[in-house]
Structure formats: structure tokens, C-alpha cells
Amino acid sequence: MSLEERKGILRFPKATFERLKLYHALLSQLHAEGKSYVLSEEIAEMLRITPEQVRKDFSFLETKGKPKVGYVIKELLDELDELFGTGVDENIIIIGAGHLGSALANYKGFKNIGIRVAAIFDNDPKKIGTMVGELMVLPLKDLSRVIRRFKVKIAAICVPESSAQQVADLLVSHGVKALWNFSTRILDVPAEVIVQNEDITRGLLGLKHMLAEKERIKAEELNSVKESSPK
Ligand SMILES: NC(=O)c1ccc[n+]([C@@H]2O[C@H](COP(=O)([O-])OP(=O)(O)OC[C@H]3O[C@@H](n4cnc5c(N)ncnc54)[C@H](O)[C@@H]3O)[C@@H](O)[C@H]2O)c1
């Protein structure tokens, strides 16, 4: 069981919660394409999982599917929107106006999930005062004012590993409740602070492993065909 499940701040098993995010993305796409109903088999095929898994995950939701017709996409989407709070606007801040911080600040997709980047900060005097998209890079001394003014609860940490803990401490001391940590540093924060670690290399490691496994299985199959064929 994950720490979030144990703390009771996650209503579902963590793996289900992760898949619900994928369903949300897929259903948004289908809705935008004008589709009204979807079968668990269709979702399963598109996400490469089993229909049983989809039905099990959806059993945690209020929305129920109908035999042969499937689920009403809009109903599912509304329930997931409420679950993820996409309709509730939340201001976040970004610390570190480097490559990643700037890319996040410029990302237009956050508004679709009710997130607004209120400000971006850096400690490099050469970056402070420059523009990242529509935002001016602010010095850390403005942190307290911005957090109060925009009621910021979430901060993205986009600084090098060596500065991440210091930045986390600073954010927590200013009352930030949730850290979206892009550095590889495992942060030491009070138990009540929520941390989401994002490590894009982990996804790639998974892909590398699966690719190697696929190639191994294929090679084994080829070998067994060779061995069983008449000489
Ligand atoms: N660039 C990517 O694609 C990428 C992808 C995944 C993870 N990351 C991780 O994200 C973090 C940032 O990566 P990047 O490529 O944007 O680095 P970067 O060097 O381009 O930017 C880091 C920024 O943080 C600022 N900074 C350093 N210490 C600070 C402090 N104490 N307070 C405020 N600002 C501070 C620097 O001045 C700089 O502007 C790193 O931990 C990196 O490992 C980056």
C-alpha cells in the first residue's frame, strides 16, 4: 500500500488512481472528437490493458456502464473532472527558470486542468527580471508575497539536485503544501507535505526493459523454431 493510501489522502489504490488519469485523458480526447458512448473493451484496446481491469477501475466510480452501450463519456468525464478538481482553479508557482521551468511556464495545457502558473522564480541575478512567456522571473525574496497573494499551495521544483532540498525547505517554511519535484533529489519534508516526484528517466527505463524482454522472447522463439525444424 502506498503512503498516500495509508494516509487516506488517496481514495483508490495508487495503480487505479494512475490509470484514472489515463482514462481522463482518453475520455477527453473521445469527447472532443464528438463521441458519446464508449465500451470498456474499446478503452482497454486503446490503452492496451484488459477490459476486466477497466471495469474494475470504474467500479470505484459512481458512473455505471450499460450492457452493449457502455459508458456515457460525458458522465464519466464529469465525475473524473470532479475527482481531479479540474474545474477548481489552482495557482501554482515554479522555482527555477531554466530549461524545464521555462518549458512548464510556457505550457498551455495546464489551463485545461484548472492550473494557472502564477509566477516563476530564480536566484540567478541574470535571469531575474527577464520574461518567460508572459511571466517576469522573480527573485526569491518575493516568494512570501506571491504565495499569500495567489493562495499558492503547489510549487514545481525545477532547480538542480544540489539546490532542491534547500528550495523545498524554503517553500515549506512559506506554507506550500504540495511539491511537484522534478529534481532527482529525494526530498526530506514534514509528513503533512505532499510530494510528487517526476522522473522522466523512469518511464524510459520501463520502455528499455520491455524492449529488451520482447527481443529476448523473439530470439528464444526463433531458436526453438530452428531447433525443431528438420535438419
Ligand atoms: N531539462 C529537462 O528536460 C529535465 C527533465 C527532467 C528533469 N529535469 C530536472 O529538472 C531540474 C532543472 O533542470 P533544467 O534542465 O531546467 O536545469 P537548468 O540548469 O536549465 O535550470 C535550473 C535553474 O534553477 C535555478 N536555480 C538553481 N538554484 C536555485 C535556487 N536555490 N533557487 C532558485 N533557483 C535556482 C538556476 O539559476 C537555473 O535557472 C533538474 O533537477 C533536472 O535534473 C530536467
The ligand as a MOL file (V3000), in Angstrom:
LIG
                    3D

  0  0  0     0  0            999 V3000
M  V30 BEGIN CTAB
M  V30 COUNTS 44 48 0 0 0
M  V30 BEGIN ATOM
M  V30 1 N 15.5580 19.8290 -18.7890 0
M  V30 2 C 14.8760 18.7180 -18.7530 0
M  V30 3 O 14.3560 18.2090 -19.7680 0
M  V30 4 C 14.6690 17.9810 -17.4520 0
M  V30 5 C 13.9190 16.8450 -17.4910 0
M  V30 6 C 13.6650 16.1710 -16.3230 0
M  V30 7 C 14.1510 16.6420 -15.1390 0
M  V30 8 N 14.9270 17.7490 -15.0950 0 CHG=1
M  V30 9 C 15.4050 18.2070 -13.7890 0
M  V30 10 O 14.8340 19.4880 -13.5500 0
M  V30 11 C 15.7460 20.3260 -12.8720 0
M  V30 12 C 16.0200 21.5570 -13.7240 0
M  V30 13 O 16.5850 21.1590 -14.9700 0
M  V30 14 P 16.9140 22.2280 -16.0900 0
M  V30 15 O 17.3650 21.4620 -17.2580 0
M  V30 16 O 15.7790 23.1640 -16.2290 0 CHG=-1
M  V30 17 O 18.1720 22.9810 -15.4180 0
M  V30 18 P 18.6940 24.4600 -15.7390 0
M  V30 19 O 20.1040 24.4860 -15.2650 0
M  V30 20 O 18.3750 24.8340 -17.1260 0
M  V30 21 O 17.7910 25.3730 -14.7650 0
M  V30 22 C 17.8910 25.3390 -13.3800 0
M  V30 23 C 17.5230 26.7340 -12.8670 0
M  V30 24 O 17.4380 26.6970 -11.4480 0
M  V30 25 C 18.0000 27.9130 -10.9440 0
M  V30 26 N 18.3890 27.6870 -9.5650 0
M  V30 27 C 19.4320 26.9800 -9.0620 0
M  V30 28 N 19.4370 27.0000 -7.7240 0
M  V30 29 C 18.3640 27.7480 -7.3550 0
M  V30 30 C 17.8360 28.1350 -6.0920 0
M  V30 31 N 18.4000 27.7490 -4.9540 0
M  V30 32 N 16.7430 28.9170 -6.0700 0
M  V30 33 C 16.1420 29.3230 -7.2230 0
M  V30 34 N 16.6110 28.9790 -8.4600 0
M  V30 35 C 17.7020 28.2030 -8.5120 0
M  V30 36 C 19.1570 28.1950 -11.8760 0
M  V30 37 O 19.5500 29.5560 -11.8230 0
M  V30 38 C 18.5520 27.8060 -13.2280 0
M  V30 39 O 17.9180 28.9020 -13.8350 0
M  V30 40 C 16.9860 19.4820 -12.6310 0
M  V30 41 O 16.9240 18.9410 -11.3250 0
M  V30 42 C 16.9060 18.3960 -13.6990 0
M  V30 43 O 17.5470 17.2120 -13.3020 0
M  V30 44 C 15.1830 18.4340 -16.2320 0
M  V30 END ATOM
M  V30 BEGIN BOND
M  V30 1 1 1 2
M  V30 2 2 2 3
M  V30 3 1 2 4
M  V30 4 1 4 5
M  V30 5 2 4 44
M  V30 6 2 5 6
M  V30 7 1 6 7
M  V30 8 2 7 8
M  V30 9 1 8 9
M  V30 10 1 8 44
M  V30 11 1 9 10
M  V30 12 1 9 42
M  V30 13 1 10 11
M  V30 14 1 11 12
M  V30 15 1 11 40
M  V30 16 1 12 13
M  V30 17 1 13 14
M  V30 18 2 14 15
M  V30 19 1 14 16
M  V30 20 1 14 17
M  V30 21 1 17 18
M  V30 22 2 18 19
M  V30 23 1 18 20
M  V30 24 1 18 21
M  V30 25 1 21 22
M  V30 26 1 22 23
M  V30 27 1 23 24
M  V30 28 1 23 38
M  V30 29 1 24 25
M  V30 30 1 25 26
M  V30 31 1 25 36
M  V30 32 1 26 27
M  V30 33 1 26 35
M  V30 34 2 27 28
M  V30 35 1 28 29
M  V30 36 1 29 30
M  V30 37 2 29 35
M  V30 38 1 30 31
M  V30 39 2 30 32
M  V30 40 1 32 33
M  V30 41 2 33 34
M  V30 42 1 34 35
M  V30 43 1 36 37
M  V30 44 1 36 38
M  V30 45 1 38 39
M  V30 46 1 40 41
M  V30 47 1 40 42
M  V30 48 1 42 43
M  V30 END BOND
M  V30 END CTAB
M  END
